[in-house]
Amino acid sequence: MAKRPTPKKRRAKSKGRNQQSVYEASQIKKITNRQNSPYSRVAEPKNKEKKALKGVTRIKA
């Protein structure tokens, strides 16, 4: 007969949430540090032209 595998420890539900919050905190810290950098500048929004065209409902000739 084959050996049975060793039982694994169950992961607590709170551990996954804690891991996510630690990741988010590090990302927020990284972004704020980039914003406060003397070399940073305000980023232009992407797809500005496409969004402007969406807002046009009729064209006056």
Helices and strands as residue ranges (DSSP letters): H 13-35, H 48-55
